[in-house]
Amino acid sequence: MSVRRRIDENINNSKNTRLNISEELSTGRFEKDCLCHISRYLYVVDCIVDISKQLTRPVSIIDIGCGDAFIALSLNRTVMVKGDTLVSRYCGIDIEIQLIDKVKLPRAFPSEIVITDVTTGGLDQFPDKSFDIGICLEMIEHIQPQYVLPLLKEMRRISSTAFISTPNRVDSRPLPVDHIKEWRYEELNGLIAEAGFTIEQEIGIKADLNIVKKIAKKDARLMAQYQFFSSKVDKTFLSLIMGRCMGNKATNILRICS
């Protein structure tokens, strides 16, 4: 299974763990968690490329909970292959001080890692609209719920377009030990709206196959999709494919907000 490790204790009791995508890939493991992360990261990278083309200029990015800066490294590969200037600035935000010495930042564009705790006002240092794009992937489920709305408001203040992903709470099963709160669909959408964002697009990243089969019993179209894809791929890939088919019943949703 995927290897996670805890990081240091922090003042507001966030339950932070780290799944290092680059390390996972280097070992040749393609577990569900790793593939889910890669699928959403690469989707965001494609969107960043499109936004840069639409604006006809390089874009600035803040990546909150950046971990090993996989998005920056993926953008760097895109730049190197295509020879395009896509990024004017990349700023990765994380709470883990050990990242400074471990992350290999891209050379193709200006990039930095800022070690700070976003639950203690760590984004105050950035002026309004400092960045074209704000990214916060698989982070808010690890922090105490009272800090989520202030974080979303800060993202709205400092960025124009935001990518936010987190587990979508669809049942009452126990939380993973490193998650503090998984938000239900309407609940999180309400916070995003309260922060001042408009949700432009929602993409299901993965689905619980037991939930898929339960819903599909009353949904002929979903059942047809499930039966077709289940004959083509294994359960790991089937979970990712069905995530796209499940809408707000997916167990993980990426939201694109403006």
C-alpha positions as CSV (number, residue, x, y, z in Angstrom):
1,M,0.0,0.0,0.0
2,S,1.0,3.6,-0.3
3,V,3.6,4.9,2.2
4,R,2.5,7.8,4.4
5,R,4.4,9.5,7.2
6,R,3.4,11.9,9.8
7,I,5.0,15.3,10.1
8,D,5.8,17.3,13.2
9,E,3.1,18.4,15.7
10,N,1.7,21.8,15.2
11,I,0.0,24.5,17.2
12,N,-3.6,24.0,16.0
13,N,-3.5,20.2,16.0
14,S,-3.8,19.6,12.3
15,K,-3.4,15.9,11.4
16,N,-0.9,16.2,8.7
17,T,0.6,13.3,6.8
18,R,2.6,13.2,3.6
19,L,2.2,11.0,0.6
20,N,5.3,11.7,-1.5
21,I,4.2,11.2,-5.1
22,S,7.6,11.2,-6.7
23,E,8.9,8.6,-4.2
24,E,5.8,6.4,-4.9
25,L,6.4,6.5,-8.6
26,S,10.1,5.8,-8.2
27,T,9.3,2.5,-6.4
28,G,7.0,1.4,-9.2
29,R,3.9,1.2,-6.9
30,F,0.7,2.4,-8.5
31,E,-1.7,2.2,-5.6
32,K,-5.1,3.8,-5.6
33,D,-4.1,6.8,-3.4
34,C,-1.1,7.5,-5.6
35,L,-3.1,7.3,-8.9
36,C,-5.9,9.5,-7.5
37,H,-3.3,12.2,-6.6
38,I,-1.6,12.0,-9.9
39,S,-4.9,12.1,-11.8
40,R,-6.0,15.3,-10.1
41,Y,-2.6,16.9,-10.2
42,L,-2.2,16.3,-14.0
43,Y,-5.7,17.6,-14.6
44,V,-4.8,20.8,-12.7
45,V,-1.6,21.1,-14.8
46,D,-3.6,20.8,-18.0
47,C,-6.0,23.5,-16.7
48,I,-3.0,25.8,-15.9
49,V,-1.7,25.4,-19.4
50,D,-5.1,26.4,-20.8
51,I,-5.4,29.4,-18.4
52,S,-1.9,30.6,-19.5
53,K,-2.9,30.3,-23.1
54,Q,-6.2,32.1,-22.5
55,L,-4.4,35.0,-20.7
56,T,-1.6,34.9,-23.4
57,R,1.0,35.2,-20.6
58,P,2.7,33.2,-17.9
59,V,0.6,32.7,-14.7
60,S,1.5,33.0,-11.0
61,I,0.6,30.1,-8.7
62,I,0.3,29.5,-5.0
63,D,0.1,25.8,-4.0
64,I,-1.2,25.4,-0.4
65,G,-0.1,22.1,1.2
66,C,2.3,21.6,-1.7
67,G,4.1,18.6,-0.3
68,D,6.8,17.5,-2.7
69,A,5.7,20.2,-5.2
70,F,4.6,17.6,-7.8
71,I,2.5,20.2,-9.6
72,A,5.5,22.4,-10.1
73,L,7.6,19.5,-11.3
74,S,4.9,18.5,-13.7
75,L,4.7,22.0,-15.1
76,N,8.5,22.1,-15.4
77,R,8.3,19.0,-17.6
78,T,5.6,20.6,-19.7
79,V,7.7,23.7,-20.1
80,M,10.8,21.7,-21.0
81,V,9.0,19.6,-23.6
82,K,6.9,22.3,-25.2
83,G,9.4,25.1,-24.8
84,D,6.6,27.4,-23.6
85,T,6.7,30.0,-20.9
86,L,3.7,29.0,-18.7
87,V,4.6,30.1,-15.2
88,S,5.9,33.5,-14.0
89,R,6.0,32.4,-10.3
90,Y,5.4,29.3,-8.3
91,C,5.1,29.5,-4.5
92,G,4.6,26.3,-2.6
93,I,3.1,26.6,1.0
94,D,3.6,23.8,3.5
95,I,3.9,23.3,7.3
96,E,6.7,20.8,7.2
97,I,10.1,22.4,7.7
98,Q,12.0,19.4,6.3
99,L,10.7,20.2,2.9
100,I,13.2,23.0,2.4
101,D,16.1,20.6,1.9
102,K,14.2,17.8,0.1
103,V,12.1,19.4,-2.6
104,K,13.8,19.7,-6.0
105,L,12.3,22.9,-7.4
106,P,12.0,23.5,-11.1
107,R,14.6,25.5,-13.0
108,A,12.4,26.6,-15.8
109,F,10.6,29.3,-13.8
110,P,11.0,31.2,-10.5
111,S,9.8,28.9,-7.6
112,E,10.0,28.8,-3.9
113,I,8.7,26.9,-0.8
114,V,7.4,28.9,2.1
115,I,7.2,27.0,5.4
116,T,4.2,28.4,7.3
117,D,1.0,27.3,9.0
118,V,-2.1,28.6,7.2
119,T,-4.2,28.1,10.4
120,T,-2.2,30.8,12.1
121,G,-2.4,33.5,9.5
122,G,0.4,32.2,7.3
123,L,-1.1,33.7,4.1
124,D,-1.2,37.3,5.5
125,Q,2.2,37.9,4.0
126,F,0.7,38.0,0.5
127,P,-1.0,41.1,-0.9
128,D,-4.5,40.9,-2.5
129,K,-4.5,39.2,-5.9
130,S,-0.9,38.2,-5.7
131,F,-1.5,35.1,-7.8
132,D,-3.5,34.1,-10.8
133,I,-4.1,30.6,-9.5
134,G,-4.6,29.2,-6.0
135,I,-4.3,25.4,-5.4
136,C,-5.4,23.5,-2.3
137,L,-5.5,19.8,-3.0
138,E,-6.3,17.2,-0.3
139,M,-5.4,19.5,2.6
140,I,-8.6,20.9,4.3
141,E,-9.6,17.4,5.6
142,H,-6.4,17.5,7.7
143,I,-7.1,20.8,9.6
144,Q,-9.6,21.7,12.3
145,P,-13.0,22.7,10.7
146,Q,-13.0,26.2,12.1
147,Y,-10.0,27.1,10.0
148,V,-11.4,26.0,6.7
149,L,-13.6,29.1,6.0
150,P,-10.8,31.6,6.9
151,L,-8.4,29.6,4.6
152,L,-10.9,29.8,1.7
153,K,-11.4,33.5,2.3
154,E,-7.7,34.0,2.1
155,M,-7.5,32.0,-1.1
156,R,-10.2,34.2,-2.5
157,R,-8.3,37.3,-1.5
158,I,-4.9,36.4,-2.9
159,S,-5.9,34.4,-6.1
160,S,-8.3,34.8,-9.0
161,T,-8.9,31.1,-9.9
162,A,-8.8,28.3,-7.3
163,F,-8.5,24.5,-7.5
164,I,-9.8,22.8,-4.4
165,S,-10.1,19.1,-3.8
166,T,-11.0,17.0,-0.8
167,P,-12.9,13.8,0.1
168,N,-16.7,14.1,-0.4
169,R,-18.4,12.7,2.7
170,V,-21.1,10.4,1.4
171,D,-21.7,8.0,4.3
172,S,-21.0,7.6,8.0
173,R,-18.1,5.3,8.0
174,P,-15.2,6.1,10.3
175,L,-12.7,8.7,9.1
176,P,-9.1,7.7,8.2
177,V,-6.9,8.3,11.2
178,D,-5.2,11.3,9.6
179,H,-8.4,13.1,8.7
180,I,-10.1,15.5,11.1
181,K,-13.3,16.3,9.0
182,E,-14.5,15.2,5.6
183,W,-17.0,17.7,4.3
184,R,-20.4,16.8,2.8
185,Y,-21.1,18.2,-0.7
186,E,-23.6,20.9,0.2
187,E,-21.8,21.8,3.4
188,L,-18.5,22.6,1.6
189,N,-20.2,24.2,-1.3
190,G,-21.8,26.6,1.2
191,L,-18.5,27.5,2.7
192,I,-16.9,28.1,-0.7
193,A,-19.8,30.4,-1.6
194,E,-19.5,32.2,1.7
195,A,-15.8,32.8,1.0
196,G,-16.8,34.6,-2.2
197,F,-16.1,32.0,-4.8
198,T,-18.2,30.8,-7.7
199,I,-17.8,27.1,-8.5
200,E,-17.3,26.9,-12.2
201,Q,-16.7,23.1,-12.5
202,E,-16.8,20.0,-10.4
203,I,-14.9,16.8,-11.4
204,G,-15.3,13.5,-9.6
205,I,-11.9,12.0,-8.9
206,K,-12.8,8.6,-7.5
207,A,-15.8,6.6,-6.4
208,D,-16.5,4.0,-3.8
209,L,-17.5,1.0,-5.9
210,N,-19.9,-0.3,-3.2
211,I,-21.8,3.0,-3.4
212,V,-21.7,3.0,-7.2
213,K,-23.3,-0.4,-7.3
214,K,-26.0,0.6,-4.7
215,I,-26.9,3.7,-6.7
216,A,-26.7,1.9,-10.0
217,K,-29.5,-0.4,-9.0
218,K,-31.9,2.5,-9.4
219,D,-30.0,4.3,-12.3
220,A,-29.9,2.3,-15.6
221,R,-27.4,4.7,-17.2
222,L,-25.0,4.4,-14.3
223,M,-25.4,0.6,-14.3
224,A,-24.6,0.4,-18.0
225,Q,-21.4,2.6,-17.4
226,Y,-20.4,0.4,-14.5
227,Q,-20.9,-2.9,-16.3
228,F,-19.0,-1.6,-19.4
229,F,-16.0,-0.3,-17.6
230,S,-15.8,-3.1,-15.0
231,S,-15.2,-5.5,-17.9
232,K,-12.3,-3.4,-19.2
233,V,-10.2,-2.4,-16.2
234,D,-9.2,-3.5,-12.7
235,K,-10.9,-2.1,-9.6
236,T,-8.3,0.6,-9.0
237,F,-8.8,2.2,-12.4
238,L,-12.6,1.5,-12.3
239,S,-12.8,3.6,-9.1
240,L,-11.2,6.5,-11.0
241,I,-13.3,6.2,-14.0
242,M,-16.6,5.9,-12.1
243,G,-15.6,9.0,-10.1
244,R,-16.2,11.0,-13.3
245,C,-19.6,9.4,-13.7
246,M,-20.9,9.9,-10.2
247,G,-21.3,13.6,-10.0
248,N,-21.8,14.9,-6.4
249,K,-21.9,11.3,-5.2
250,A,-18.2,10.8,-6.0
251,T,-16.1,10.2,-2.9
252,N,-13.6,12.8,-3.9
253,I,-14.4,16.0,-5.9
254,L,-12.1,18.6,-7.5
255,R,-13.7,22.0,-7.7
256,I,-12.6,24.8,-10.0
257,C,-13.6,28.2,-8.6
258,S,-13.4,31.8,-9.6
